[in-house]
Amino acid sequence: MAIEIKKKEGETASSLLYRFSKKVKQSGVLLEAKRRRFKRRLPNKRKVKESALHRSAKKSEFERAKKMGTA
């Protein structure tokens, strides 16, 4: 996905740079690069299940405390 900009006749360097940066923004190259900058590793199935069990245990513990009036 290469972006190619050629200098027009009589065009200044600043206007060429402006056209280039505008083209880069429109193409979405910068957004994709920023997304790929920090890749998150997906947790394994066991870890996902353990965290779900932990959340449900904490939730039921909180509900029980709420009924008792201590939360």
N, C-alpha and C positions, 0 to 999 in steps of 0.2 A: 504494500500500500504506500508507494512512494508518491510524494507530492512534488510536482515539477512546476516551477515558475520561471519564466524567461523574462529578462528585462526588455521593456518596450523602448522604442526609439525616443530619446529625449526624456526618459523617466529618471527621476532622482532616486538615490539610494534609499532615502527614507520612505518614499512612496512604494518602492519595491518591497521593502521590509514590511510595511503596513499590509500590502496585498498578500504577502506570504503568511504573515501571522493570522490574517483573517481567514485564509484558505485552510490553515492548520486547525483553527478553532472549529470551522464548519465541518471538517472531515471527521472530527471526533478522535483524532490520534492522541491528543493530550489526555482526554478523559480515560481512554483505554489504558494508557501508560500509567496513570495514577491509580486505576483500579488494580492493575497487575503488580504494583509496587510492593505491596505487602500481602502475600498470599497466606490465607488462613488454612491450617490443616484441619481436616474434618475429624472429629473425635470418633473413636471406634464404638461399635455397638454396645459393648459391655459398659463402657463409661457412660453412654447415653442412658442406658437402662438404670444404672446405679444412681445417676443424678435424678432421674424421674422418681425412683423409689424414695430417695432422700427428700425430694420436694413434697411428695404426697404424705410422707411421715411427718414432716414439719407442719404441713397444712392441717392434718388431723390433730396434731398436738396443740396447735394454735386454736383450733375450733373448740377443743376440749377445755382449754384454759379460758376461752371466751365464755363458755357456758358456766364455768365455775366462778367467773367474775374476777379472775386474777390477771386477765390480759387487757 
